[in-house]
Amino acid sequence: MYQAIDFGLWGSWNYQEYICSDWWRARSAEYKQKAGNRCEVPDCVIFGKVECHHKNYLRLGRELDSDLICVCRKHHEEMRGK
């Protein structure tokens, strides 16, 4: 079960709804472009197939660039403990 998140004017969404939202898709695409569509883990050479990962969840819906990191699937799974 995901915890509900208060998004102010957007109402309360749970995390899964947020990650599937058009807003998050646009925000993550914007950040991936800023990061050069490459994995930001040092010494990783993966380019193109990256995912946007939250370093923290303090500002969901209003993330700063410093709240995010682009990572390849391998590093994303490691960060998520899989």
C-alpha positions in Angstrom: 0.0 0.0 0.0 1.3 3.4 -0.9 1.1 6.4 1.3 -1.1 9.3 0.2 0.8 12.5 -0.7 -0.6 16.0 -0.4 0.0 17.9 -3.6 -1.7 21.1 -2.5 -3.9 22.2 -5.4 -3.6 18.8 -7.0 -5.3 17.1 -4.0 -4.0 13.9 -2.5 -2.4 11.3 -4.7 -0.5 8.2 -3.7 3.0 7.7 -4.9 2.1 5.2 -7.7 -0.5 7.6 -9.1 2.1 10.3 -9.1 4.8 8.3 -10.9 2.2 7.4 -13.6 1.1 11.0 -14.0 1.7 13.2 -17.0 3.3 15.7 -14.6 5.9 13.2 -13.5 6.5 12.0 -17.0 7.2 15.6 -18.2 9.4 16.4 -15.1 11.4 13.2 -15.4 11.9 13.8 -19.2 13.1 17.3 -18.5 15.6 16.1 -15.9 16.8 13.3 -18.1 17.5 15.8 -20.9 19.4 18.1 -18.5 21.5 15.1 -17.4 22.3 14.3 -21.0 20.3 11.1 -20.9 23.1 9.2 -19.2 23.5 7.3 -16.0 24.9 9.7 -13.4 26.5 7.0 -11.3 30.3 7.6 -11.5 32.1 5.4 -14.0 28.8 4.1 -15.5 28.8 4.4 -19.3 25.1 3.7 -20.0 23.5 6.3 -22.3 20.0 6.6 -23.5 18.1 4.0 -21.4 17.9 5.8 -18.1 15.3 6.3 -15.5 14.8 9.2 -13.1 15.1 8.3 -9.5 14.1 10.4 -6.4 17.0 10.9 -4.0 14.4 11.9 -1.4 10.7 12.4 -1.3 10.5 15.8 0.5 9.2 17.8 -2.5 7.1 15.3 -4.5 5.3 17.2 -7.2 7.7 20.1 -6.9 11.1 18.4 -7.1 14.3 20.3 -7.5 17.0 19.0 -9.8 19.0 18.2 -6.7 16.2 15.8 -5.6 16.7 13.6 -8.7 19.3 11.5 -10.3 19.3 9.7 -13.7 20.3 6.1 -13.5 20.4 3.0 -15.7 18.1 0.1 -14.8 20.9 -1.8 -13.0 21.7 1.2 -10.7 18.1 2.0 -10.2 17.4 -1.5 -9.0 20.4 -1.3 -6.7 19.2 2.0 -5.3 15.7 0.6 -4.7 17.2 -2.5 -2.9 16.2 -5.0 -5.5 
